[in-house]
Amino acid sequence: MSNKHSYVHPRDEIMQTMDRIYRYRMTTTSGGNLSIRDESGDIWITPARVDKGNLTRNDIIRVRSDGTVEGPHPPSSEFPFHKAIYDARPDVQAIVHAHPVALVAFSICQTVPNTRLFHQTHSVSGNVGFAPYACPGSKQLGSNIATSFTEGCDSVILENHGVVVGAESLARAFERFEAFEFAGKTLIKASKLGSVRYLSDAQLKQAADRSVDLPSFEPAIANQEERELRKQLCEFIRRGCRQRLLISTEGSFSARLGDDSFLITPTQQDRESLTIEDFVLVHQGSRESGKKASRAVMAHRAIYQQHPDVRAIVFAHPVNATAFSVTDSVFDTRTIPESYVFLRDVGRVPYGVPYQNDGQIANHISASSPAAILENDGVLVTGSSVLDAFDRLEVLEATSEAVINAASIGKVSAMSQKVIDELRSAFHLD
């Protein structure tokens, strides 16, 4: 992913990243710590015993390479293991340590989640490992963690503690942390549905090797419709990230402008930080000059070409719906009226179809089936507007979560065909 933070001061980058982690409920007020090693070798780190939900830039501590400390608080008590990782791995320039609930669950079971659920969790999480327990803040803990990083691990489960990830930048470390926790959450949800299906080396390679090389063009000045759609896409993607319907490293959202013209998310940019200027205009198979469209661009184009009524498309990875995508469990919308009315019949798309650039993906969408589960790749949702597509995405995830939760209560009772026929008549679904 591109790093938009290269000109941001370490104090601000740490503060902003911790705010995001806390807002996503991926750590607690007292838990977790972040650090950056700058070009001079100084380490900037979150302070000890300061509310993580209310950090200011002046709270961030600088530990100089000579060991002197600059700032109003002592550095995090976990500073020793940050230092040990940096000493062991010259390529690591930023570290995220936190206690997100899914990875903590794995840590207390002394297990490392398998990230082969889908290609992005596997590639972004990097090499995963496990470090034995030692007292927080101790030299032994630093040694245990540093050993895992020395062996080439990038994301490490800490026994009965949490997780530590390292990367070449804090932006990349956050993405790695988020993807690893996403894999953990999805595995926990999927285990309630049935056997989990993992990707083979060949399938991972198929996803990694996909590329799109569109010719470019110089667009005209944006009209009011385009400006409005850029604003809508920006706002709904940010909302989707904050509601955990989207993750920062994966997913695409587009909106139709004309018969063969649409706006789409760019590739390799943090979804939550997108601005209206970042979206890419695609017209007649060419992309806006100076920008790179999502690698799913040809799938979006095929759906628009085959379905004139579709005005917006989302490829996304909400945790509960993605749990269905990595199992063979059947997703049934006949749970409550809203689910059926909004989603109708949700199909299942075999793995790899969205990558083929042959238009087949459009055959899996119709007026009676506006959404689909993508095997080991999340979901596809279409709509008559940006709002309509986002609404359906919310309903799809809410329905998925309700069905998974229902498994802890009893057998799911689907609505009868008589009820379905009544809904189809009442809401003109024929």
C-alpha positions in Angstrom: 0.0 0.0 0.0 1.2 3.5 -0.6 2.4 5.5 2.4 0.7 8.8 2.7 2.4 9.4 6.1 5.9 10.0 4.9 5.8 13.7 5.7 3.9 13.3 9.0 5.9 13.7 12.3 6.2 10.5 14.3 4.3 12.1 17.2 1.3 12.7 14.9 1.5 9.4 13.1 1.6 7.5 16.4 -1.3 9.5 17.9 -3.4 9.1 14.7 -2.8 5.4 14.4 -3.5 4.7 18.1 -6.7 6.7 17.8 -7.7 4.5 14.9 -6.9 1.3 16.7 -8.8 2.4 19.8 -11.8 3.6 17.7 -11.9 0.2 16.0 -12.0 -1.4 19.5 -8.7 -3.3 18.8 -7.2 -2.3 22.1 -8.2 -0.9 25.5 -7.6 2.3 27.4 -4.6 0.9 29.2 -3.4 -1.7 26.7 -1.1 -1.7 23.7 1.7 0.5 22.5 3.1 1.8 19.2 6.6 2.9 18.2 8.5 4.3 15.2 12.3 4.2 14.8 13.4 7.3 12.9 16.2 7.8 10.5 18.6 8.9 13.3 17.9 5.7 15.3 15.7 7.5 17.9 12.6 5.6 19.0 9.2 7.4 19.4 6.8 5.4 21.5 3.5 5.8 23.3 3.8 6.6 27.0 3.1 4.5 30.1 -0.2 4.9 31.9 -1.8 7.4 29.7 -5.4 7.0 28.3 -5.1 5.5 24.8 -8.4 7.0 23.8 -7.2 10.5 24.6 -3.6 10.8 23.5 -2.2 14.1 22.3 0.9 14.6 20.2 2.8 15.9 23.3 2.2 12.6 25.1 4.4 10.7 22.7 7.9 9.9 24.1 11.2 10.1 22.3 13.9 7.7 23.4 17.2 8.8 21.9 19.7 6.3 20.6 21.9 7.2 23.7 19.1 6.1 26.0 18.0 9.6 27.2 14.2 10.2 27.3 12.4 13.3 26.0 8.8 13.8 27.0 6.4 14.4 30.0 5.9 10.7 30.8 7.9 7.6 31.1 7.9 5.5 27.9 5.7 2.4 27.7 6.8 -0.4 30.1 7.0 -2.5 26.9 9.8 -0.4 25.5 12.4 -3.2 26.1 10.8 -5.5 23.6 10.4 -2.7 21.0 14.1 -2.1 21.4 14.9 -5.8 21.1 12.9 -6.1 17.9 14.6 -3.1 16.3 18.1 -4.5 17.3 17.2 -7.9 15.8 15.6 -6.5 12.6 17.2 -3.5 10.8 14.4 -3.6 8.2 11.7 -3.0 10.9 11.0 0.7 11.4 7.6 0.5 13.2 5.9 -1.7 15.7 2.3 -2.3 16.8 1.5 -4.2 20.0 -2.1 -4.5 21.2 -4.7 -6.9 22.7 -7.4 -7.3 19.9 -10.0 -9.8 21.1 -9.6 -12.4 18.4 -5.8 -12.6 18.5 -5.9 -12.6 22.3 -8.2 -15.6 22.0 -5.6 -17.4 19.9 -2.9 -16.3 22.4 -4.6 -17.9 25.4 -5.1 -21.1 23.4 -1.4 -21.1 22.4 -2.4 -21.1 18.7 -1.4 -19.1 15.6 -4.3 -18.4 13.1 -3.9 -19.7 9.6 -3.9 -16.7 7.4 -4.7 -18.6 4.2 -8.3 -17.8 4.4 -8.0 -15.3 1.6 -5.1 -13.9 -0.3 -4.9 -10.5 1.3 -4.7 -11.7 4.9 -2.0 -14.1 3.9 0.1 -11.5 1.9 -0.3 -8.6 4.3 0.1 -10.5 7.6 3.5 -11.7 6.4 5.3 -14.6 8.2 3.4 -15.4 11.4 4.9 -16.9 14.6 4.5 -17.5 18.3 6.5 -16.2 21.3 6.4 -18.0 24.7 5.2 -16.2 27.8 7.3 -13.9 29.9 6.4 -11.2 32.3 5.4 -7.9 30.5 8.2 -5.4 30.4 10.8 -8.0 31.2 14.1 -8.6 29.4 13.1 -12.2 28.8 9.9 -11.2 27.0 12.0 -9.0 24.7 14.3 -11.9 24.1 11.5 -14.3 23.3 9.8 -11.8 20.8 13.1 -10.8 19.2 13.9 -14.5 18.6 10.7 -14.9 16.6 11.5 -11.7 14.6 15.1 -12.9 14.0 13.6 -16.1 12.5 11.8 -14.0 9.9 8.4 -13.5 11.5 6.5 -10.3 10.9 3.3 -11.0 13.0 3.8 -12.7 16.4 1.3 -14.1 18.8 2.4 -13.6 22.4 1.4 -16.5 24.7 -1.3 -15.3 27.1 -0.7 -11.7 26.1 -1.6 -10.4 22.7 0.2 -9.7 19.4 3.1 -7.8 18.0 3.7 -6.9 14.4 6.5 -5.0 12.8 7.0 -3.4 9.4 8.9 -0.8 7.4 6.5 1.9 8.3 3.7 2.5 10.9 1.1 2.6 8.1 2.2 -0.8 6.9 2.4 -2.2 10.5 -1.2 -1.0 11.1 -2.3 -2.8 7.9 -0.5 -5.9 9.0 -2.1 -5.8 12.4 -5.6 -5.2 11.0 -5.3 -8.0 8.5 -4.0 -10.5 11.1 -6.8 -9.7 13.5 -9.3 -9.9 10.6 -8.0 -13.4 9.9 -8.4 -14.4 13.5 -12.0 -13.0 13.8 -13.0 -14.7 10.6 -11.6 -18.1 11.7 -13.5 -17.8 15.0 -16.8 -17.0 13.2 -16.3 -19.6 10.5 -15.6 -22.4 13.1 -19.2 -22.0 14.2 -20.4 -22.7 10.7 -18.4 -25.7 9.7 -15.0 -26.8 8.3 -12.9 -23.9 7.2 -11.5 -24.0 3.6 -8.0 -22.6 3.1 -6.3 -21.5 -0.1 -3.6 -23.6 -1.8 -0.3 -22.2 -3.1 -1.7 -22.1 -6.6 -4.8 -20.2 -5.5 -2.7 -17.7 -3.6 -0.5 -17.2 -6.7 -3.5 -16.7 -8.9 -4.6 -13.8 -6.7 -1.1 -12.4 -6.4 -0.4 -12.5 -10.1 -3.6 -10.7 -11.2 -2.9 -7.3 -12.7 -4.7 -4.8 -14.8 -2.9 -2.5 -17.3 -5.5 -0.1 -18.6 -4.6 2.7 -21.1 -4.9 6.2 -19.7 -6.7 9.3 -20.8 -6.9 13.0 -19.7 -10.4 13.6 -18.3 -12.5 16.7 -18.8 -13.4 18.9 -15.9 -15.6 17.0 -13.6 -19.3 17.8 -13.8 -21.6 18.1 -10.8 -22.8 14.4 -11.0 -19.2 13.2 -10.8 -18.3 15.5 -7.9 -21.4 14.3 -6.0 -20.5 10.6 -6.6 -16.9 11.2 -5.5 -18.2 12.7 -2.3 -20.6 9.8 -1.7 -18.0 7.2 -2.3 -15.6 8.8 0.0 -18.1 9.1 2.8 -19.5 5.6 2.5 -16.1 4.0 2.3 -15.0 5.8 5.4 -18.1 4.8 7.2 -17.7 1.2 6.0 -14.1 1.1 7.4 -15.3 2.5 10.8 -18.2 0.0 10.9 -15.7 -2.8 10.0 -17.5 -3.7 6.8 -14.3 -2.9 4.9 -10.6 -3.3 5.8 -7.9 -0.8 4.9 -6.0 -3.1 2.5 -8.8 -4.7 0.4 -12.1 -4.2 -1.2 -13.4 -1.9 -4.0 -16.4 0.4 -4.4 -17.6 2.0 -7.6 -20.4 4.2 -8.9 -21.7 4.4 -12.5 -21.5 7.8 -14.3 -22.6 6.7 -17.8 -23.1 3.7 -20.1 -19.3 2.8 -20.0 -18.1 5.2 -17.4 -17.7 4.9 -13.7 -15.6 6.0 -10.6 -13.7 3.3 -8.6 -11.4 3.1 -5.7 -7.7 3.2 -6.5 -5.4 0.2 -5.9 -2.9 0.0 -3.0 -4.2 2.9 -0.9 -5.6 2.8 2.6 -9.4 2.8 2.2 -10.3 4.9 5.2 -7.9 7.7 4.2 -9.1 8.1 0.6 -10.1 11.6 -0.5 -12.4 12.6 -3.4 -9.3 13.2 -5.6 -8.1 9.6 -5.2 -11.0 7.9 -6.9 -10.3 6.9 -10.5 -12.5 7.7 -13.4 -12.7 4.8 -15.9 -14.2 5.5 -19.3 -14.5 3.0 -22.2 -11.9 0.8 -20.7 -9.3 3.5 -20.0 -8.3 5.0 -16.7 -7.8 8.5 -15.6 -4.2 9.6 -16.2 -1.9 9.4 -13.2 -4.0 7.0 -11.2 -4.3 3.3 -10.9 -7.7 1.7 -10.6 -8.5 -1.2 -8.3 -7.4 -4.6 -9.7 -11.1 -5.5 -9.6 -11.9 -2.8 -12.2 -12.6 -5.3 -15.1 -15.1 -7.2 -12.8 -16.9 -3.9 -12.1 -17.0 -3.0 -15.8 -18.4 -6.4 -16.8 -21.2 -6.0 -14.3 -22.1 -2.5 -15.4 -22.1 -3.6 -19.1 -24.4 -6.6 -18.5 -26.7 -4.9 -15.9 -27.8 -1.4 -16.9 -29.9 -1.0 -13.7 -26.8 -1.4 -11.5 -25.4 2.0 -10.4 -23.0 1.0 -7.7 -20.9 -2.1 -6.8 -19.0 -3.1 -3.7 -16.5 -5.9 -3.2 -15.9 -6.1 0.6 -14.8 -8.3 3.5 -17.1 -7.9 6.5 -16.1 -10.5 9.0 -19.3 -12.5 9.4 -20.2 -12.7 5.7 -16.6 -13.6 5.0 -16.9 -16.5 7.5 -19.6 -17.9 5.1 -17.2 -17.4 2.2 -14.5 -19.6 3.8 -16.9 -22.5 4.6 -19.5 -24.4 2.6 -22.3 -23.3 4.9 -25.3 -22.1 2.9 -26.2 -18.5 3.4 -30.0 -18.2 3.7 -31.7 -14.8 3.6 -35.1 -16.1 4.7 -34.5 -15.1 8.3 -36.3 -11.8 8.8 -38.3 -9.8 6.2 -35.6 -7.1 5.8 -33.0 -9.7 4.9 -35.0 -11.2 2.1 -36.4 -8.0 0.8 -33.0 -6.3 0.5 -30.9 -9.3 -0.5 -33.3 -11.8 -2.2 -31.4 -14.9 -3.0 -27.6 -14.6 -2.4 -25.6 -16.9 -4.7 -22.1 -18.3 -4.3 -19.2 -17.6 -6.7 -16.4 -20.1 -7.2 -13.0 -19.0 -6.2 -11.0 -17.0 -8.8 -14.0 -16.0 -11.0 -13.6 -12.2 -10.2 -9.9 -12.4 -11.3 -10.5 -13.8 -14.7 -11.3 -10.6 -16.7 -13.6 -12.6 -18.9 -16.9 -11.1 -17.7 -18.1 -14.3 -16.0 -18.6 -12.5 -12.7 -21.5 -10.6 -14.2 -23.4 -13.9 -14.7 -23.6 -14.3 -10.9 -25.6 -11.1 -10.4 -29.2 -10.3 -11.4 -32.2 -8.3 -10.2 -33.3 -11.3 -8.2 -29.8 -11.9 -6.8 -28.1 -8.5 -6.2 -25.4 -9.9 -3.9 -23.1 -12.9 -3.8 -20.7 -14.8 -1.5 -17.3 -15.0 -3.1 -15.5 -18.2 -2.1 -12.5 -17.3 0.1 -12.8 -13.7 -1.0 -15.6 -11.9 0.9 -18.8 -10.6 -0.8 -20.0 -8.8 -3.9 -23.0 -6.4 -3.5 -24.7 -4.3 -6.2 -27.3 -1.5 -5.9 -29.3 1.2 -7.7 -27.2 3.9 -6.0 -24.2 4.2 -3.6 -26.5 4.3 -0.7 -28.5 1.3 -1.9 -25.3 -0.8 -2.3 -24.0 0.2 1.1 -27.4 -0.5 2.7 -27.4 -4.0 1.2 -23.8 -4.6 2.5 -24.9 -3.6 6.0 -27.9 -5.9 5.8 -25.8 -8.8 4.4 -23.3 -8.5 7.3 -26.0 -8.1 10.0 -27.9 -11.1 8.7 -24.6 -13.1 8.6 -23.9 -12.2 12.2 -27.4 -13.0 13.4 -27.3 -16.5 11.7 -23.9 -17.2 13.3 -25.1 -16.0 16.7 -28.2 -18.1 16.4 -26.1 -21.3 16.2 -25.4 -20.8 19.9 -29.1 -20.6 20.7 -30.7 -23.3 18.6 -31.8 -24.3 15.1 -32.4 -21.5 12.6 -36.0 -21.4 11.5 -36.3 -20.0 8.0 -39.5 -18.2 6.9 -41.9 -20.4 5.0 -42.6 -20.2 1.3 -46.0 -18.7 2.1 -44.3 -15.8 4.0 -41.8 -15.3 1.1 -44.6 -15.2 -1.4 -46.4 -12.6 0.7 -43.2 -10.5 0.9 -42.7 -10.7 -2.9 -46.2 -9.5 -3.5 -46.1 -6.7 -0.8 -42.8 -5.3 -2.0 -43.2 -6.0 -5.7 -40.2 -8.3 -5.9 -41.5 -10.3 -8.9 
